[in-house]
Amino acid sequence: MRLGVDWDAVRVCLRRLVGARAGGVAQLLRRARAAGLRAEAEAVVERAELDAAGRCEVNEALLALLAAVPARVPVAVCSANGRRPVGRALARAGLDGRVAAVVGREDVERGKPAPDGLLALLDRFGARRARTVLVGDSELDERAAAAARVRFVDVAAVGVRWRSLA
């Protein structure tokens, strides 16, 4: 799924909040936490993500792959986005009943490429690393999979056919 968040606008709001002239979203969120402004900063990001979740895109090829996975096999999402926006996007795609768990940005201290989110999901399901696959679309996903010692499959290998849910 792609949320299509306007990250430039989010950066502008976060920079204003923490009084910074530069910095990426992750860096600005860390600064906000250090300044005691975590809730305010997370609210800025979540508003943008929730808005974007209402007009997200879904990868039809990945949906087809998920349809082929037996229902007894748990499917989870580990995202750099927040849990609520991911949940909204999954619901729009009709996947909220298929995805057993979501680990979002707020659930881990260190985001990707750190393995924290994946390790939390492995623990939650008692999953074995040798039987776990991360399907991802970025170098951060690949590095997180390597750090968690799970197999990585680039979504491009599955196929990419985006469809808007707006």
Phi, psi and omega in degrees: 000146175238127180273330180068043179291140175278084185293333176297315179294322178297316179301317180300314180295317180293321178298318177298317182299316184262358179071040181248152177266340184213174177125147175277173184301312182299316180296318180293324176296319177298318178297319180297317178300314181297330181270004181077021182246027184303310183300317180295317181293316179298324179296320177300311182292316182297320178302316180294319180291319179296320176299314180293327180298333178289347180227032184290170176242147179242145178271109182301324180295321178291324175300319179296319177298314180298324179296333181275346180281126180304144183299335180287346180271119181291140176242132181225163179239131173243112189234150171282348176274171180285157182298316181296312178298320177297317178300319178295317179295319178298319178297317179298328181273357181077021183255358185299330177280342182266330181272119186280335182201151174231128170251119180252180182308320185285350184272349183228149177286320181244124177277181178303140019271003174297149185275005190307313180296316178295318180297323177298318178291319177301315179296316183301320184261357184061033185280146175271138182300323182294342181248014183249138179231134171256118173264118185222174185232015183214166175296326178298320177298315181297318180292323177295318178298316179297318180294327178274353181061046173239159181291142177245135172235122177290133182304333178298331178289333177281323183125152181227111176221094184281140175226129180286140175254012181291000000 
